[in-house]
Amino acid sequence: MRDKRELVNWLGLLGVVSFVSYLVAVIFAPTAYPSYDWMSRGVSDLSAGNAPSLALWHQVSSLYVAAGAVCLAAVCIAIKDKLNKALSVGIYLFTIMFSVSAIGFAIFPLSLSGGYGEALQDIMHVYVVLPIVVVLSIASFVMVIIGGFRKKRFVSIAICASVALTLMFVGAIGTAAAPPEYFGVFQRFSNVLSVNGFVAALGIYLFMGKLSELSERNVG
């Protein structure tokens, strides 16, 4: 039983792999997109249907979804019947959000590199999948914050969620209020650092054994 638990904990490292894979894609995919300006363009433009960087994006981000999904699945296994309800619900919502994001944006990538068109996939990407992802992200972070601060040993994970939520709001406010030439800068706060950074944080927390040490009698 202990060996099985330790194996699950090791899967937490995949959260870091997921984050690094996505970060590498964000950094290097623009090299295959000569006209791409990272300061003014969104990350989604790099994986748009007709983007010249599409092939490279798929190559360098190949571990992002798979590693992240396995890591979050391991986290969900580790926390079963061990955390308080708010914290558990928050992590489950975050896992659902990650799945919706990975599947939804893969099915409905932007069809136009550098702009939001009127094609069905653009509409679904911007007006359906994105709002669902944002709502689930905010809800999950809020629940993790509430549940995390209820128990002393989970204050650190609540702080991570607070930072992630703050970065998300900074990104949203920045993209709406900042000049267009800085859209890409602020979009990366919510796209790269917030959600994907929290995947890595949960993975590290799992790897360190913090999510699987509690017994049911210690549930807060």
N, C-alpha and C positions, 0 to 999 in steps of 0.2 A: 504494500500500500504506500509506504514511504517512497519507494523507488518510482512508483507511478506519479506521485505528487511532485517529486523532483524533476521528472521528465516534463511534466506540464509547466513547471517553473522555467525550465530551459527554453521552452517555446516563446517565452517572453522576449527573448533576444530578437525574434522575428519582427517585433514592433519597431526596433531600431533599424533593422534591415529595410523594412517598409519605408520608413522616413527617409533613410539615406537614398534609397532607390528613387523616390519621388524628387528629392532635392537635387540629385545628380541629373535627372531628366530636366528639371526646371533650369539648371545651370547650363547644360550642354546642348539641349535640343535647339536653342536659338542659333547655334553655329551652322545648322542646316537650313536656316531661314534668314537669308541675307537682309531682307527689309524689316526684320523684326526689331522693335525697340522695346526692351523689357520694362523701361520706365513708364511707358504709356500704353502698353498692350497687356491684356490679361493672359494668364497661364493657359486657359482653354483654347486660345488661338493657336498654341503650339501643337495641339492634337486635333485641330479642326479637320473636317473631311478632305479638304483640298490643300492643306498646309504642306509646304515642302519639307517640314520637319516631322511629319507624321510618322514615317518609318523609323527615324532615329528615336523619337519619343517612345514608341512601342518597345524598342530594343532596351533602352536604358531604364525604363520604368516597369520592365517586365515583372520584377519582384514586388512591386508596390502593393498591388491588390492581393495577390496570393499570400504574401508574408503577413500583411496586415490582417487579412481575414482569419488566418490560422492563429495569429497572436490573440486577437479579440475573442475567438472561440475558446481558446485556452483560458483566457481571463474569465469568461463566463462560467466555465467549468470550475475554476478555482474558487469563485465567490459563491457558488450555490449554497444557500442556507447558512452562510457565514457572515454576511454583512447586514447592516440595518437596511430597512426597506428602501429608503430614499436613495442611498448610495448604490444599492443593487439595481434599482430601476434606472438610475442615471447611466450606469455602465451598460445595461441592456439597451437603452435607447441610443446610446452612442454607437453600439455595435450595429443596430438596425440602420442608423444613419449612414455608417460606413458602407454597408451593403447596398443601400439605396443609391448612394453616390457612385459607387463603383459600377453597378449595373446600369443605372439610369443614364449616366454620362457616357457609358460605352455604347448603349443603344442609340442615344440621341446626342452625338457630338455636334458641335457647330458645323454647319455646312460651308460657311464662308470664313476664310482666314482673314481676320482683321475686322470683322463686323458681324452684327446680328441681323440675319436676313429674315425673310418671311416664309421660308421653308418650314415644313412641319417639324423637322428635327430641331430647328432653331427655336421654334415656339415651345416645344416640349422641354428643351434644354434650359431656356431662360425663365419660362413662366410656370413650369410644372415641377421638374426635377429640382432645380435650384431652390425654389421656396421651401419645398419639403425638406431638403437637406439643411437649410438654414434653421427652420423651425425645430427640427429634431436635434440639431447641434445645440441651440440655445437651451432647449428643454433638458437635454442630457447634462449640460454643464451646470445648470441651476440645481438639478437634483443631486449631482455629485457634490456640489458646494454645500448644500443643505445637509446631506448625509455625512459628508466628510468632517464638517466642523462639529458634528454631534459626538464624535468619539476622538479622544486625544491622539490616538495612534494613527488616525487617518487625516489629520490636519494638513499634512504635506500634500496629499492627493487633492484635497479641497483647494489648496493654494494653487496647485497646477491647473485645476479647472478654472479658477478665478483668473489666472493669467491668460489662459486660452480664451475665455469669454471676453476679457478685456481686449485682447488682440483682434478678436472677431469684430467687436464694435468699433475699434480704431480703424480697421480695414473698411468696414461698411461706411462709417462717417467720412473717412478720407476719400474713398472712391466717389462719394456723392458731392463732397464739398471742395475737394482739391481741384486744381486746374487739370484738364484732360491729359496733359503731358506727364502727369504723375499718377495716373490711374493704376498702372501696373505695379507701382511701388506699394501703394496701400492695399491693392488686391492681394498681394503676397502675404500680408499680415494675417489675413483670415484664411487664405487658401493653403499656404505652406506651413506657417508657424503655428497657427491655432489648432486646426483639426489634426493635421498629420503629426504635429509636435506632441499632441496629447496621446496619440496612438503609441508613440515611442515612450512616453511617460508611463502609461499603463503597462507596457511591456517590461520596462525596467522595474516597476513596482512588483510585477509578477515574478520576474527573474530573481529578485532579492528575497522572495518568499513572504512578502508582506501580505499578500492576498490569500494565502492558504494556511496561515498559522493559527487562525482562530477556530475554535470549536463552537458548536451551536449555543452552548451555554454562555458564550461571551458576546453573543450578538447584541449590538447596542441599539 
